Amino acid sequence: MLYAITPPAPFDRIDITGQLIVSADLSHEDRPAKRRLQLTSPSDEKKSLVDAVALLSSDDGLPVHLKTIIGHLLERATLADELIQRN
């Protein structure tokens, strides 16, 4: 007789011993915490990401397409931070 093996659900995990942990067994504390987007620089100078983008945008040696990408990334980061703060 053949037995069907069901794959784990998308949110199930396997622990270090190989045992399946069903997502219903995971408490809220066991789940990884969401990290907030940090728009400030981790450097000692404490300059913001906005200042760094402004500095890169004024650099004449940087190609225009890279300036555009950096601007879009900053816009997305700002929108994501605003959304996180609202929720």
C-alpha positions in Angstrom: 0.0 0.0 0.0 1.3 3.5 -0.9 1.0 6.4 1.4 0.7 9.9 0.1 3.3 12.3 1.6 1.9 15.8 1.9 4.4 18.6 1.6 4.5 21.1 4.5 2.4 24.2 4.3 4.1 27.3 3.2 4.4 28.7 6.7 5.4 25.4 8.4 9.0 25.1 9.6 11.3 22.2 10.4 13.3 22.4 13.6 16.9 21.5 14.1 16.0 17.8 14.9 14.1 17.5 11.7 10.7 17.6 13.3 7.9 19.5 11.4 6.6 22.5 13.3 3.1 23.3 12.1 2.4 27.1 11.7 -0.5 26.7 14.1 2.0 25.7 16.8 4.1 28.9 16.4 3.2 31.6 18.9 3.4 35.3 18.1 6.7 35.5 20.1 8.3 32.8 17.9 7.8 34.7 14.7 10.5 37.1 13.5 9.8 40.7 14.2 9.4 43.1 11.3 12.2 45.6 11.0 11.4 49.2 10.4 13.1 51.0 7.5 15.9 53.2 8.7 16.1 56.4 6.8 19.0 57.7 8.8 22.6 56.7 8.3 24.2 54.2 10.7 27.5 56.2 10.4 28.9 58.5 13.1 28.0 61.6 11.1 24.2 60.8 11.4 23.4 62.2 8.0 20.1 61.1 6.6 19.5 59.0 3.5 17.9 62.0 1.9 21.1 64.0 2.3 23.1 61.2 0.7 20.8 61.0 -2.2 21.0 64.7 -2.7 24.8 64.5 -2.7 24.7 61.7 -5.3 22.2 63.5 -7.5 24.5 66.5 -7.6 27.5 64.4 -8.6 28.2 65.0 -12.3 30.3 61.9 -12.6 27.3 59.6 -11.9 25.3 58.5 -14.9 21.8 59.8 -15.3 20.2 56.3 -15.2 21.8 55.6 -11.8 20.6 59.0 -10.5 17.1 58.0 -11.6 17.2 54.6 -9.9 18.5 56.2 -6.7 15.7 58.7 -6.8 13.0 56.0 -7.3 14.5 53.9 -4.5 14.4 56.9 -2.1 10.8 57.6 -3.1 9.8 53.9 -2.4 11.7 53.9 0.9 9.9 57.1 2.0 6.5 55.7 1.0 7.1 52.4 2.8 8.2 54.3 5.9 5.0 56.4 5.8 2.9 53.3 5.4 4.6 51.5 8.3 4.0 54.6 10.5 0.3 54.7 9.6 -0.2 51.1 10.5 
